Amino acid sequence: MPHANEAQGEHVIRIDLVVSSPIFLFGLVETLRSAGLAVVSTRATPDEQPLAPADVVVVDADALTPSRALEQITAAAANAAVLVLDTTVDTQARYVRAGATRVVSKRIPAEGLVRTIHAAVAGPAPGRDNPPDQPAQPLSEREEQVLRHISCGLTHGQIATRLGISPHTVDTYVTRIRVKLRAGNKAELTRAALLGGFAGTRAGGPGRSSAT
């Protein structure tokens, strides 16, 4: 039976989930379907064939074969946008270079995950003469910390609490980061964080001072 939005002529984003944990898989399926996304395939490993074509392949990094992780991501990216859910910092830039469209924390809030999936389908903003792969100006240490937290899906208020600063100060840092990276919105900030190697699930401790 077609999805209600499909019956109205709207394209429903199709999701292929590659998740090894049954419990995590159940939660993802419920989250995505409740957001109006169509989960058309679920697999325990990338080596299994998808049940149907998808617009986005959401891959739990734990489902990747360590010795072939980059190869598996490249293969998945041949036919769809790839969103990797990870818990570490070190591998994220490599996943993007291998073909992943986005890499986010497994602990990202549900609404953040849904937004990221929509951004992955949309792809990078067209017509950009200066993509955010390399910042025009270097980020300060504190700006890097803020950008890392943004890439994990945290709100400005949550970032303020983590870093021991005020939400207004976070807003100021975000404005500076957007200017330096030429990023117009949060999706572009996240992409810049991934491509620039700033993305991660950890940043410096609260109150850590840095040059601005």
C-alpha positions, 0 to 999 in steps of 0.5 A: 500500500503506498504511503499517504504522501506518495498517493498525493504525488509527493516523494517519500524518502526511502531508507535502507538501514544497515544496523547489526543491533536488533534493539537499535534497529527497532528504535530507528525504524520507529523513529523514521517511520513516525517522521514520515520516512519510508524504511524499505530495507533493513540489513545486518551488514553492508554485504547483504543485498538491500530489499529495495532501492533507497534514497539514503543508506543509514549505516551503523558503524558497528555493522561495518567490517573493520578491515573493509569499512571504507570499501563498504561505504564506497559501495553503498554510496554508488547508488544512494546517499550514505549517512554513517552513525558513529561514536568516534572522532578518528574515522569520520573524515575517512568515512566522508572521503570514502563516499559518505554524505554525512557522519553523525553521532549515534546519540543524535536526537531523533529530530536531528537525525531526521533533519540530517537525512533530509539534508543528505538527500538534498546534497550540498548547496548548489552554486557555491564558489567556495565550498566549506571543505577548507575554511577561509580563516582558521577556527579558534580552539573554542570555535572548533569545540562549538562546531564539533557539538553542532555536528553531534546535533546539540542545541545552542543551549546544550552546547552552552551547558557543555562548555560552561558559557552562555547561550548568547556566547554560543550564538556569537561563536556560531556566527563567526564560524558561519562567516569563516566557513561560508556556511549558510545553515546548520546542515552546511555547518555539519558538512563543513565539520565533517569535511574539515575533520572537526566533527566528533562526539567529544570536545574540550571540557567545560570552561576550557579557555582558548583564543578567540 
